[in-house]
Amino acid sequence: MSETPSGAAPGGLAAPAPAPAFSPLYQQIKSLLVRSLQAGEWQPGQAIPSETELAARFGVSQGTVRKAIDEMAAGNLLVRRQGKGTFVATHAEQATQFRFLRLTADDGSTPTLQRRLLDCRRMRAPLEVSRALLLKSGEPAVQVRRLLLASTPEGLQPVVLDDLWLPGGLFKGLTAERLAAWRGPLYRLFEAEFAVQMIRAEEELRAVVATAADAELLAVALGTPLLSVARLSFTYGDRPVEWRRGLYLTTAHHYRNELH
């Protein structure tokens, strides 16, 4: 007799149509685990139950659970720690902090960036942003503008101008004061205080030139070449929860990505 996870109909999970008729069992277990993460059963940084416990919970083999967890670890949803167990991924971890920031100094080092908050306000988002974030008509958004600065022999140099938008309903209470007081990664603030975890992102890159306003903030000449990185970030259930455009000054830095 083939395994079927507890609470699921044979051949697939009970889900809104159309549902795959022959979803591999480990994929069904993965879906159940993601639902538990989405429901907040295990918080970022917290250990999940052992493979043996999960196998008993779902009524499947330990190998099936292991395959589901392996795939989730490969997708940065979970983190395996040798001899300690498996933990929910968190942006508090050093390795995860730079997962969405690909800026690298030309000498190969990852720069230590300082933040300078420019603005944080609740307002109606532009149409492009509202569509990207699936906001309803009249639904407010939070706009955050900031500079990221790197240390140079001449002092702090702006290298990224960030303009990001967040759904107002998910980020009630996010203020300039709260952002200014926060010392960790921005995505860590989102997961720790607003229960919103960024788990994947889509990006579009293009070459642009600095406008007068951009040039003033980045302390460069009008028309300086910049790299524009537009990012849409998602949480569980493929829900878009952040739209961001970063303007990168690539005089001494470059955008680096690893393809596997």
Secondary structure, 3 states (H helix, E strand, C coil): CCCCCCCCCCCCCCCCCCCCCCCCHHHHHHHHHHHHHHCCCCCCCCECCCHHHHHHHHCCCHHHHHHHHHHHHHCCCEEEECCCEEEECCCCCHHHHCCCCCEEECCCCCCCEEEEEEEEEEECCCHHHHHHCCCCCCCCEEEEEEEEEEEECCEEEEEEEEEEEEECCCCCCCCHHHHHHCCCCHHHHHHHHCCCCCCEEEEEEEEEECCHHHHHHHCCCCCCEEEEEEEEEEEHHHEEEEEEEEEECCCCEEECCCCC
